[in-house]
Structure formats: structure tokens, C-alpha cells
Amino acid sequence: MCMEVVSILRRCLVQDALVKQLLYSQLYDCAKDKQMLHESILELFHDHLIKYLPEDENAGSLLIDKCVQINGVNVVLTEPIGQLLFAVAQFLQTTEVEDLEDILSSQTVETGHAYLKSKLNRVMQQLCDADSFVDIDMEESNLSDMTPESKAKSLKVQQTLQCYEALIAHTVMQWTVTSNDSANKLYKLFKACNQILEQTKVLPKSSKKGNKTLNETRETIKSQKSQKSQKDKGKAPIKLSNLVKDKAGPFKPLPCLWDTRFCLKIIELLYSDEVSWASLEQRNQIRGRRDFHTWVLRCVQSVLLGDNLDKKAVVTHVVKIATILYNKAVCRFQHMCGFDDQVTVTCLEVFKTCLTLLFSPLYSLKMDCFLSNITGCNESSSECLASILENIHTALQHFEMDSVPDERDLVVKKQLGVLIQIAALLLETPTPSCPLKTRVLVKLEDYLRTSTQDCLALIGPVLTAGYSELQEAALLDELLVKLANVLGRIDEEDTSAGEESDKFHAIDSRTGHAVLVTICTHLATRARGLEHLLARARDLTVAAGLAAHSVEQRIEKDLTEIYKSVVVQLCQVSGWTSGCCKLRCSVGAASDRVLAAAVRLYCLLAALVKQIDPGMAQTVRFERLLKLCGKKLSSVTDNLITYLEASQNKETATKLLRETKLIPRLVLEAELFSKQLILLSNKAKLNWQQYLSLGTARDFRIKGPVLQEALNAQEQQDESINEDEVDINDAETDIIEGASDAEEEGSDKEASRKKRRRIS
């Protein structure tokens, strides 16, 4: 069986690069527990690796040219040498301290295994000690050229960077308590890797001097620019040479080749308080390298964002990585900022990525398990999540206590943004209610009211979490009052805007429209919840007609509770929607969201009136809802439509009336609600029509004179533009004059006459 497996592995090594890459990345996980295969695998790797080593065993270099093959204009990667070195490093690492005497006194098979490990360790160590184990001239052809040589060079540089990643992994895997120079070796490899990466961002000397480079058609850049300018003027034909792309995109390194197991190991080295396999002196030496921290975290981020993470790796390694970073970057946020601001940002980004993976429905993990491991508390998922939010709130308060100098302003904004993103991810995760979560929500609401930082992105998640706790009403009311102060109300003078307030310092006349959109989005979420309740009530109504008498009473009780909840929530949503419609919103995204919220509200009202019976309506005090959504709401929406029409100048009024479909939809839904209410009122023999507006809304609130004036102005502007451009000879244009209004009216009458004749 063992020989058959080795034979299969040998055949894989003669396949293309994709097969080899898959073999190298998965072989260790498959064979790590099968010790009888290790010697054969090491021998296989040794025989394959020496093909890319020079004849001089002490050279300490790689024949990187053998890894890339050029066939005419095609460039093919034949050997993913970086993946090979990382696979070798995985099999060379020791899971426990091995005693040399035990190895020498073991069986022959173990001696062969130790001999192969020694040979491969020597090769890896020579590569680590070499100043440069590859020979690539970074001063020659640019990596962004489309030539085969440039493509081959780009592949070589990518493989070289992955080789450095593999050697760095090997150095960390071989790190023991007795190691006395591992930190310097590790940092030396990083500097060499980073130097190559920086050289890929520098332009070649030829382009720095400003020489005229030639493309494949032997045309200079100057001639190409002149042809482009002539083409723009319409005086030159399009040439094939102008369509040829002689530059590729910028150089992109390959994703990091580490696995999650090694990511956890190097994160432990940098941030864990207990590292049993490294001495304190060596550990602190590498921890003082800020640039190394940033590079490692970027590599770990690249691994976590990959597509090949399995559930077992997420459950074990990702949870531990999140635990270490939580204790280091969130719980001790101020201490981490004192070390380095940029490292703090990157740590928080990796922690957010870990949480995204853990909460992902792709893995379906139980929150109680991993949240308790992250926080170190044996509590429920709600309490653990609230504990993380508590520490995030403490970190947010850090920005309020300290004055931020100008040079730190940008990085502080990044830190604040990532913290808010983490908080948003946790707040939008549904969990059962608990007292600790309620207290944290109150603290976050107070932070929104008093913070001087740009924390508007936190408003939506706090409203979402408050909705699940049934405590977002006060915050919503205060936000609408603040928006009325900074934006003004439609039914008041312009002086209503700009009033000072000691709350929500980040909301002003510029950011207020974004907050209004956030509130409308939250109202849409509330509407979806109401739709679910109405659907449930409809199903229970159908079930009540088929149930037994004892069960029917219980169903009626449930129906009453549901309709009471719907009426109460609709009263709240009606008040908030009315408050949004009263604001002087900007025409565009904000006005569309406000109109959509009003349309959705009328849809819910019509659905409720259509399915509720008169007896139930009187039981749940339906009349108090009509007092809010009748004449009051109708007058507010009418004023909103009038304001949106008046906000447009003559040039853009036609565009508004042509593109906006929500205004007619709003009028239609309001009319349907009135119709259903009249039917219910007649059925119940109650005078509920008194709450409806007596105005006619079937004209869709489109003013005929205003529309005609805007169309005439647009037509005159088009004629003036055509007269100014009559001298341009780009193309012959036939101007067709539009028919007059009388002719159009006559043609319409003639068409209607013909239709009547056909009908008769």
C-alpha cells in the first residue's frame, strides 16, 4: 500500500504546475499522522528538489530559470518552487523535542528518516543563510510589459517571493528555546523579501530618463499621442496600432502560501503571552520590528481570505488566532496604539476577518463554542458578544479622551473605522436578549450622542440591535429631531435649519442626508418584520376556520396578540416615516429612500386593512392608528411631493418627472389604502372615513403647466445647441423638427376616431 501511494506521488511530480501545487499544499495534512510514509515522502522531495539546485552543494542558490518555460510567445510555470519549499518545511518541523540519542539508537528506518531530514535541513539552511539565492536583474525589462521575457520575469519574481515566505516559515518552524540567532535570521529574510517587493514598484531607468520607447509597430509615444489627439478631433482613421495594448497591469504578488496552522504559530510568536518554544530574549527581539509585524499580518490576512479554508481549520486555528488578537488589540487597545498605530489597524482588520469567517453561514459554527473561547468566559453567546462590544466601546472612548495630533489623524480614522466595522458585525448578529447586552447598547447610544468623531456608520447597526431589544425608539426620535435642526422642515421657513444642538456632533447639513438614508433603511427592516407578522396572522386566520373549538380559542388569542403588536408597531413606523417626509431631503438617493419608505408604509396599512375583520379591528384599537396615518400622513406626503417638484430647476424638472416612478406609486398606494379603509368602514358600519383626506390625488401630483414649461425650455436649448454646432463637419446630421402641439393633438384625435369606428 505504501509503495502504491509513493508511485502515485511520483507520477504527480511530472504533471503540470497546478497538479504539483495541489499536491504540495495538501500532502502534509494527509500524511502528517502516517509516520511510515514520511521517509518515502522526504526522499521524493529530496530527489525532486535537487533538480533545481546547482551542482555545487555549498552554493546556497536556486535555479529559478528552470521553473519557468518560454514557448514562443507563451510563458508557462513548470514548477511552483515556493510551494515545494513550504511542503519540505512542513515535514521537517518537529512536533515534539527529539533527543538525538533516541534517534541514533532507533531502528534503521528511523535512521534513514533522520538522514533525509538532515540533508534537507542543510539545503534549507543554506538558502536561508545566502544573501540572495536567486539571480534576477530587476533593472532590465519592466514587469508590466507584454513581452514573453517580461512575463517570465514576473513569474520568477512571484516564485522568489513565495520562496522567501517558505524560508521564513522554515525558520519559525525550526525555532526552539535554545535558538540564539533565529530572530536575526528571520528579520534578514524578511528584509530581502521586502526589498524585492519594493523594487517591483519602482519604474525602470529607461522610463525615468524619458526616452521614447517603441512598441511592436515601431511607433514612438509621441506619434501615438498625436494620432490619439487627431482621432479625438475626427481627422484620422483608427489604426490597429492604437488599439494594441503594450502594457500589462501592475505587478501583483501571489497570495501567501502559508496554511492556517503556521499562521497561528507566527501570530503566537508575535502576540501571545505564552510561547513555550521560544526564549523571551529572542521573542522580544523580533517583536520590536514594526515593519515585520505589518508584513506578517498582511500575509495572515491573505491566507484567511483564501478559498481553500476547511471547517476544521476555521474551528481550531482561526478561533485561536482571533483569541490572541482580541486579547492583544482589543482588550489592550491603548497599549497596542502606543506600540504602533498602523500595526494596530492591521491587527484589527485580521480580527474582523476572523469574526467574519466564524459567523459565516458557510461553516455553520455554534456561537456558544467559539465566542466563549475568544472571551475566555463560560457564558452564553449573548453575554460573550456583549463582552466583546464592551471592550470595543472602551476602545472607542480612547479617541474621545486623547487629543489626536494632525499627523495621526489619518491612521486614527482607520482605527475608528475598523472598530466600528467590528462592532457593526457583532451588533447585526442576532442573539437572545440579556441584561449585559442591553447595558452595552445604552452605552453605544450615549457614545453616538456625545462623540466628536465620525461615528455615523455605527448608527445603522445600533438601530438594528436596538430593534431586537425593542429599545431603538428613543434614539430614532432624537435622530429625527437632530435632522430637523440641521436640514430643516418642509412646512417651515428656511431658518429652521442650522439650529445648534449639543448631541450628535457628527451630523450636519452635509452628513444629515446619509443619516436620513440610514434611518429609511432601518424602516425598511421594520417593514419586513411587519410583513412577516401579517403573513403569520393570515395563516392563523385560515387555520382557525379548520381547527377544533378548543384550538380555535387559542388561535384567536394568538391572532389578537399579533394584531395588537402590528398596530403598535405601525403607529411607531407611521410617526417615524412622517418625520422623514417632513425633512428637506436632497433630491436623489435621499428623496428616493424617503418616498420608498412612505410607499412601503401605505402598502402595509392597506394589507392590514384588507385582512383584518371589523371585530378584531375594534378589539386592537385600530382607530388610534387611523388618527396617525389618515389626514396627518396624507398632508405630509402631499407637501413632500410638492417640495420635490419645486426643488428642481427648469432644466432638470423634466428629468425628475420622467425618471421618478415613486411619486405615482405613492399616490396609488395611498388611494388603495383609502379604498380598503372605506370598504372596512362600511362593513363595520363605523365612520372611519372621517380620518381620510378629502383631497383628490389622482392627478399624481404632476403639474401640467410646470411640465410644459420645462419641456419648452429644453426644446429651445436643444435648438440653440444645434445652431452653435452647425459648422462642425464630423458627420452629416439631418435635423427633424418636432411636430407642433396642435398637430400632435390632431393626430391623437384622428387615431381615437379610427378606434371608435373599428369598435362600432
N, C-alpha and C positions, 0 to 999 in steps of 0.2 A: 504494500500500500504506500509506504514511504517513497519507494523508488518511482512509483507511478506519479505521485504528486510532484517529485523533483523533475521528472521528464516533462510534465505539463508546464512547469515553470520555465524550463529551458526553452520550450517552444514559444512561450510568451515573449522571451527576450529577443526573438528575431522578428517580432511583429513591428507595426508602426508605433509612433511615439504615443498615441492615445492609449493603446493597449498597455504599453510599459508604464505610463503614468498611472493608470488604474491599478496595475499590479503593485507598484511601489507604494501607493497611498493606502492600500487595503491589506497588504500582506502581513504587516506586524499585528494588526488587530485579529487576524485569522489564526496566526501561528504563535502568538505570544505564550499561550498555555501549553503548547505541544513541543516540549523540550527536545524530543527525538528528531524534530525537523530542523532545529536551529543550526546544527553543524552543516547540513546539506545546503541550507539557505545561505549561510555565510560563505561557504565555498563557491556557491553560484554567484554571489555578489562580488567576491574577490576576483574570480575569473573574468567577470564582465567589466569590472571597474578598471582592471589593468589595461584594457584596450584603449582607455582614454588617459593613460599616464605615460610620460616619456620613458625611454629606456633607462635613463639614469634614475635609480631608485631614490637618490637624495635630492632630486631636483625640486620637489615640492610644487609642482605645477600641474595643470590640466591641459590636455589637447582639446581646447574648446572648438577648434575648427572642425574636428571630426563629428561634432554634434549637429552640424548644420550642413545641408547638401544643396547645391545650386544646380538646377537642371534648366538651362536656358534662361527664361525669364521667371521661372518658378523657383521658390525657395522653400525647402522642407526641413522641419526639425526632425532629426533622426533619433536623438537620444535626449530625454529630459534629465540631464545630468544632475540638476539640483534635487529633483525628486529621488534619484538614486542615492545621493549622498545622505539625504534625510532618512531614507529607509535603512541605510547602513548604520547611521547614528542611533536609530531606534533599537536595532538588535545589539548594538554594542553597550547600551546603557545597562547598568546593574540595578536590579530591583532591591537588592539587599547587599550588605557588606560581605564580600567574599574574602576568605582567608587564603593566602597564597599557598600555604602548606596543604590545605584541604584540596586545592586544585591539583597540586603536584602529586598528591597521594591518591587521586581518584583513578577511575578506570581509563582505558585507552581512548574511549570515545570522548570522554570529557577532556583529555589532554589534547586531542585534535581540535576540539571546540575552542579550548583556550589558546591554542596556537593560531588558529584563524582569527580569533578576536585580537590577538596581539599584532598580527600583520596588518589588519585593517585599522587598528588603533594607531599604528605607526604612520600609515598613509594619511589618515585624517589629521594627525598631529602635525605632520609636515605641511599640509595645506594650511592649517591654522597658523603656523609659525612663519610662513612665507609672507614677504612684503606684498607680493602680487602673484597669485597663482595662475593668472591668465594674461595673455598679451593681446590687448585690444587698443588700437590707436584711436583715442577719442577726438583727435584733432583733424581727422580726414573727413570723409563724406558725412553729410548730415544724416541723422537718423530719420528725418521726416521725408527724405527723398523717396521717389518711387522706383529707383533703380534696384536691380537684384542685389547688388553689393550692399546698398543701404539696408534693404530688408534683412539680409543675412547678418549684418552688423547689429541690427536691432534685436534679432533673436539671440545673438551671442550675449549682448548686454543683459537681456532679460534672464537668461540662464545663469549668467555670472552673479546677478543679484540674488537669485534663488540659491546659488551655491553658498553665498555668504550667510543667508538665512539658515541653511543646513549646518554650516560650520558653527554658527552661534548656538544653534540648538545642541550640537555635539558638545560644545564647551560647557554648557549648562548641565547637560545630562551626565557629564563626567565629573562634575563638581562634587567634592567631598569635604568633610570637616578639615581634613589635613591639607587641602589645597592651599598653596601660599601665593599664587600669582594668577588665579583664574579671573579675577576682576579686571586686571590689566589686559589679559588676552581677549577677554570679551569686549572690552571697550575698543581695543585696537581693531578687531574685526568689524565692529560697528562703524568706526571712522572710515575704514576702507570702503565699506559698502555705501556709506553716505556720500563719500567723495565721488564715487561713480554716479550715484543718483543725481548729485548736483551738476555733474558735467553734462548729463543728458538735457539739462535745462538751459545750457549756455549755447548761444549761436556760434557756428564755426567762424574761423577767422576770415574766410572769403566774404561772408556777408557783412562782417564788421567793417571791412575796408570799402564796401560799397561798390565792388566790381560788378560788371554787367554779366550775369550768368546766362548761359544759353540753355534753352530747353531742347527737346528732341528734334524740333523743326528748325533749329539754328536761328531762332529769333530772339533778340535781346528783350529785356524787360521794358526798355524804353519804347521799342516798336510795338510791344503788346499793349502798353498803356495808350499809345496813340491810336491803335486800332480800336481799343475799347472806347475811347472818347469819340472817335468817328462813328462807331456803331451806335453810341447813345444819341448822336445827332441825326442818325438815319442816313448817313452819307457813305457807308461802307457795308459791303455784304458780310455775312457771318462766315468766318473761316473755321475750319476744323481745328486749327492750331490753337485758337482761342478757347475752344471747348475742352482741350486736353488738360487734365489735372496732373501737374508735375510735382505736387507736394502732397504728402500724406498728412494725417493728423499728428498731433504732438505725441511724443513717446510716452507709452503707458507701461509701467512695470506689471508683471504678472501678480495675481493675488498671492498672499503669503502661503507658503506650503506647510506651515505648522498644523498640527492637529490640536484638538481641544485639550488633550492630556498635557501636552507641552505648554500650551497657553496657561494652564493652571499652574504649572511648575514655575514659569518665569514670573507670573503675577505674584506667586508666593515669595519668590526671591526679592521682589521689589517692594512689596507692601504688607506681607504677613508679619505678625509679631513673633511667630514661632516657626523658624526654619531649622529643622534638625540636621540637615545635610550641608549647611554652610556655616562657616565661622562668622562671628559678629564683625570682626575687622574687615574681612573680605566683602561681607554683605553691605556694610556701610560704605565701603569704597565705591561700589558700583551704584549704590542708591544716591550718591551725591551727584551723579551725571544726569543733569536735567534733560539734555538732548536725547540721551538714551531712553529715558522714560517715555518721551513723546513718541519716539520711533517704535518702541515695543508696543505701546498702546494702540498705535495705528495698525500694526501687524495683527494684534489680537482682534481688533475691530474688523479687519478684513476677513479673518477666519470665521468670526461669528456671523458675518453677513453672507457666508458662502451657502451653497445649495446642498451640500453633502453632509449636513449635520443629522445624525440619527437621534432617536429619542433617548437612548441610553446615555449618549454623550451630553445631551442637554440636562438630563436628570442629575447626573453626577458632577461633571466638570463645570458646566455653566452655572449651576447653583452655587458651587464653591467660589467661582470667580466673582459672582455677584455678592456673595457674603463678604469676601475680602475687600472689595471696592466700596461696599456700603459702610463697613466699619472705618475705612480709611478716608474716603472722600465725602461722605455724607455726615456721618456721626462726628467726625473731626474736620469739618469743612474749613473752619478758620485756620487751623493748624496747617492744612493742606495748601490753602491760599498763601500762607506765609512761606511755604517752600517754593512754589511756582504757580502762577496763575494759569498758564497755558496747560501745564500738566493736570491741574485741577479740572479744567474744561474737558480734556480728553478722557480723564477718569470717569467723569460724569456721563460722557457720551457712551463709553463702553458699558457702564452700569445700566444706562437706559436701554441699550441693545440687549443686554442680558434679560432685563424685565420684559422686553417685547417678545423675546423667544419663549420665556416661561409662561406668559399669558396668552401666547398664540394658540388658537384652536387647532393648529396643525398637530400639536403634541398632546393636547387634552390632559394636562397635568392637574393634579389636585392642589389647589392653592394652600390648603392647610399644611401640606408637606413642605413645599419649598419656602413659603413665607416664614414659617417657624424656624427653618434652618437659617434664613438670611438674618432675621432679627435675633435669633438665639433665645426666643421665648416660646414656651409651650402653651400658646394661647390660640384662640380661634383666628380664622383668616381675617375677619373684620378688625380684630384688635391688633394683629400684626401689621396689617395695611395702615391702620391709623397710627401705629408707632412709627412707621417709615415717614408718613406725612408729617408727624410731629417734628421729626428731625429735619425734614425739608423746610418746614416753617421756621425753625430755628436758624437754618442757613440763610433763608430769605431775610430774616431780621438782621443778619450780619451786615447787609448792604445799607440798612437804614441807620445803623449805629455809627458806622465809619464813614467819614467823608472820602469820596473817591477822587483822587487826583486825575488830571486830564490825560496823563499818559496811560492810565489803567482803565480809561472809560470804555474802550472798545472790548477789551477782554472781560471786563465786568459785565457788560451787556451779554456776552456769550455765556458766561456762567449763569447769569439770571435766566437767560433763555432756556438753557438745558435743564435747570432746576424746575422751571415752570413746565417744561415738556414731561419731565418725570412725574411731577405732581398731577398733570393732566391725565397721564396714562393710568395712574392709580385711582384718581377720582372717577374716571369713566368706567372703571371695572366694577360691575355690580357685586355687592357683598351685603350680607344681612346687617341690619342696624345694630349699633351698640353704643353705649354712653361715651366711650372714648372717641369714636368716630364723630359723634355729634359735637363734642368739645373741640375737636380739631377743625371741623367745618366752621364753627363760630370764630375760631382764631384766624382762619384764612379769609373769612368775610371781613373781619376787622382789619386784616392786612390790606385787603383791596381798598377799604375806605381811607386808610391813613397813609398808604405807601406813596412815596415820591418817585418811585422807579416806574419804568414802563412794564406794568404787570397786567395789561389788558387781556393778554392771551389766557390768563387764568380765570377770567370771568365765566366763560362758557363751561369749563369743567366744574367749577364751583356750583354753578346753577344746576348742572346735571346731577351732581352728587346731592345737592340740596333737595332736588325733586324726589329722589329716592328716600330722603329722610323727611320729606314734607316740611321743609323749612326754608324754601327759597323765596317765599312771598315778600318778606321784608326787604331782602336785597334787591329784588326786582323793582319794588316800589321806589326805593331810593335811587336806583339807576335811572328810572324814568324821570324822576324829579331833577336829577343832575343833567340829563339830556335836555330837558325843557329849559334849564338855565343856560346851557351852552349853545343850543341850536335854536331855541325859541319855539313858540307855538304858532300854528297856522291862524287860529282865531284871535291872536293878539297882535299888537304892534311889533315892529322890528326891535324896539327897545327891550323886549322881553328876553332877548338873547344876550349873553355876556355877563349875567349876574354872577357874582363871586360866591363860592361855596368852599367850606373847609373840608369837604370829603371828595374822594376820587380825583386826586390832583392830576392824574394822567389823562383824564377825559377833558378834552377841549373841543373847540369848533372843528378841528381837523380830524381828531380821532373819534369824535362822537358818532360819526356815521358808521364806522366799523363796529362800535359797540351796539348801535341800533341793529345792524345785521346779525350780530351775535344773539341779541335778545329775540329777534324774529326766528332764528334757527332753533332757539330753545322752545319757543312757542310751537314750532312745528313738531318738536319731540313730544310736547304735551298733547298736541292734537293726535299723534299716533297712538298714545295711550288711551285717549278718549275713544278713538275708533275701535280699539280692542274691546273696551268696556261695552260700547254699543253693540258690537257683534256678539259678545257674550250674552247680553240681555236679549238680543233677538233669538239666539239659540235656546235660551231658557224659556222664552215665551212659547216657542214651538214645542218644547219638551213638556211644558205644563199642560197642554191640551191632550197629551197622550199618557200622562202619569196617573197613578192611583191617587186617591183623595189625601192620604197621609203624606205622600211625597209631594203632592201639589201644594200643600201648605208651606212646606219647606222651600219649594221653588219660588213661591210668591214672596216669601221673606227675603230670599236672596235677590230677587228682582227689585224689591223695594230698596234694599241697601245699595244696589248698583246704580239705580236711577238717582237716589239721593246723592251719591258720590259724583255722578255725571253732572247733576245740576250745580252742585257746589263748585266743581272744577270749571264748568263753563262760565259761572259767574266770575271766577278769577281770571280766566283767559279772556273774557269779554272786556274786563277792565283794563288788562294789560294791552290787549290789541287796540282798544280805543286810545290808550295813552300813546302808543306808537303812531297811530294815524293822526294824532294831533300835532306831531312834531314836524318842523320844517326840514324834511329829509332832502338829500341831494337826489336829483333826477338821474336814474341809472340803477345800479345794483341795490342801493338802499331803498329806493322807491318800489322797485320790483318785489323786494322781500316784504315790505310793508303791505303792498297790495295782495301778495300771496297769502300773508297771514290773515288778512280780512276775508279773502275768498275762502280760505280753509275754515275759518270760524263760521261763516254763513253755511257752508256745507255741513258742518257738524250740527248746527242748530236745525237745519232742515231735516237731517237724518233723525234727530231726536224727536222732533215734532211729528214726523211721519210714522214712527213705530211705537210711540207711547200712546196708551189709551187714556181717555179722559179721567177715569177714576184714579189711575196711577199718577196722572199729572197733578191732580189736586192733593194727593197724598204727599208727594215730594215737594210741595210748594213751588210749583212751576212758575207761578205768577211773578215771583221775585226775580227770576231770570229774565222774564219779558220786560221788566222795568229797565234792565240794563242794556238789552240788545234790541230794543224797539226803536223808538224815536231818537233816543240819545245816540246810539250807534249809527243810525241812518244819517243823522245830521253830520256826524264826524266824518263818515266816508264821503258824503257829498262835498264837504269842504276840502277833503284831501284831493278828490278828483279835480275840483276847480283850481286848487293850488298848483297841481302838477301841470295843468294846461296853461295857467298863467305864468308859470316859471320858465316857459320856453320862449325864445325869441322867434321872430318870424321865419328865420332860415331853418330852424330845426323843429318847428311845430309840426310840419308835415311828416317828418321822420318819426316823431313821437307817436302821432296818431296812426301812422302806418305800421309801426313795429310793435307798439304796445297792445297786447291782446288781453291783458289782465283787467283793464278798466271795463270793457264789455262783459267779461266773465264775472267781475264783482257785481255789476248791476244785475246780471242774470241770476246769480245765486241769491242775491237779496230778494229778488222778485219770487223766486221759488220758495224761499223761506216764508215770505208773506202769504203765498198761496197755500202752503201746507198749514200755516197757523190759522188761516181763515177756515179751512176745512175742519181742523180740530176744534176750533171755536164753535162752529155750527153744530158739530157732533156733540160737544159737551154742553151746548146751549148756554154759553158764557160769553160775555162781551170782552174778549181778548183783543178784538180789532182796535180797541182804543189805544193800545200801545204801539200800533204801527204808524208809520209816517204816511200822511195823506198826499205827499208829492208824487208826481209821475216821474219815473226813472227810465222809461223805455226808450228815450232818445239816446241812451248810452253816454250821456254827458258830453257829447261831441258838439261843439258849437259850429253851426253851418257857416256864418259869416267869417269867423276866425279861420276856419279851414280853407274857405275860398280865397281869402286874402293871402294866406301863406302860399297857396298854390300859384296864385298870380305873381307873387314876388319871386318865387322860384323860377317861373317861366321867363320872367323878364331878365333874371340873372343869367339864365342859360343862353338867351339871345345875345346879351352883351358879351358873353364869353366867346360865342361863335363869331361875332363881328371882329373881336380883337385878334382872333387866330386865323383870319381868312388868308393871311399872307404865307402861312406855313405850307410847304409843298411836300410834306411827308406822305400824304395819300389823298386821293380824291374822295371828298365826302359830299354826299347828297343830303341836304337838309330838308326834311319833310316837315312842313308846317302842320301844327296840330289843328284839328277841326275846332270850330267855334262852339260855344256853349249852345247856341240856337240850333246848329246843325246836329250836335250830339243829341239834343232834346228831341229834334225832329226824327232822327233815326230811331231813337228809343220808342217814340210814339208809333212809328211805322211798324217796327218789329212787334210791338204789343198788339197792333191792329191785325197783323197777319196771324198771330197766335189765336186771337179771338175768332177769326174766320175759320181756322182749322178746327177749333173746338166746336163751333156751331155747325 
